[in-house]
Amino acid sequence: MPVQILMPALSPTMEKGNLAKWLKKEGDAVKSGDVLAEIETDKATMEVEAIDEGILAKILIPGGTQDVAVNTPIAIIAAEGEDVSAAPAAPKAAPSAAPASAAAAATVATPTSAPAPASAATPGNRVFASPLARRIAKDKGLDLASIAGTGPHGRIVQRDVEAAAANGTAAPKPASPVAAQPAAPAPVAAPAPVAGASDAATMKTYEAGSYDLIPHDGMRKTIAKRLVESKLTVPHFYLTVDVDLDALLKLREELNASAPTKDGKPAFKLSVNDFVIKAQALALQRVPDANVTWTEAAMLKHRASDVGVAVSIPGGLITPVIRKAETKTLSVISNEMKDLAARAKARKLSPTEYQGGTTAISNLGMFGIKEFAAIINPPHASILAVGAGSQRAIVRDGQVVVANQMTVTLSVDHRAVDGALGAQLLGAFKDLIEKPMSLLV
């Protein structure tokens, strides 16, 4: 029986995505593991793999379609010569009370473990099986309804039919075949968004033809929604301090000069931002009461320091996370951050690489920005805004001297971290930056 491919849930919170392009065309043969299409979420581009083999008989949603709801049928895989009208109806989306189940409901997602064997027969005498399993059962004259499926969601796969034939546990195929179920209705494309009254009023304040209208993509919509929610619901307060960089810059130069070579290239090249990541991670370990996330029911006090780092990408930004940064060396952090940033700009990160985290860092120093305050990225309780390092005239021991300094501002969620606790966290960060040898032990 033909099998529908559904729009997968690539993260627990995903409700819809853009079907960027098909990598297979109608009539192409596919096998389990083949990449069929690319799906764009608000943050990344993910590949959809087939879990069945057969022919890509029909593409229901063309490439380039935006805002396709999770669990919407997007294509049909069938055995050669099968009638695609026999494809089973798409399952309904999982209830919102169990968000993680949405990912499990998408039939194109590769399962991490096989479910317990269960009969693949469903009410209405429909049997879910792969095209190859159906062919083998037909050749051997076996009744699929009598075979227990061990594939995804209890589907019958090749090994089930072969095992049943070898063990003699399958019943012979009945004389009269079961009528195929009617095909699911074709999905109706969502109407194009229409500008609201406030949008129209705004546009009227500008002369017609004096601007270009650039529609918001999913990333920009998500960024706007999350930042508005953060500023409206999270009570921010800000702490600012100047930190000396002279010792850090000297140590950085020595470490980079002594870096071992691999294939004629240095194994690592440390940046100031690498030191900042490690210092913030260790500061959270020194002040563990600040390594928290606010929820209405309870405070989540994190054991590890998972540090998100804002990366600018075309059309927005993304915050890949360095997991357990307090346990990693500066060279490991540096190379991991370079890899994450490169894949973020190519929109090739998986959701697990940019979701979660306990704090974040936003560094605009490379743009010459001296000082700024960043908006907290929930569920974090803090974010550190890092300005440019520069030579400044300061007073030290009653004398005016020149020192390399940078200004950092810590934005804190006052529900989770009080003023004194935030000051302790920023003080710990300053101490670690100004005594950088402590980052190596």
Secondary structure, DSSP 8 states (H G I E B T S, - for coil): --EEEE---SSTT--EEEEEEESS-TT-EE-TT-EEEEEE-SS-EEEEE-SS-EEEEEESS-TTEEEEETT-EEEEEE-TT--GGG---------TT-TTHHHHH-TTS--SS----EE-EETTTEE-B-HHHHHHHHHHTB-GGGSEE-SGGG-B-HHHHHHHHHHT-S-B--SS--------------------HHHHHHHHTS-TTSS------HHHHHHHHHHHHHHHHS-EEEEEEEEE-HHHHHHHHHHHHT--EETTEES----HHHHHHHHHHHHHHHSGGGSEEE-SS-EEE-SS--EEE-EEETTEEE--EETTGGGS-HHHHHHHHHHHHHHHHTT---GGGTS--SEEEEE-GGGT---------TT-SEEEEE---EEEEEEETTEEEEEEEEEEEEEEETTTS-HHHHHHHHHHHHHHHHSGGGG--
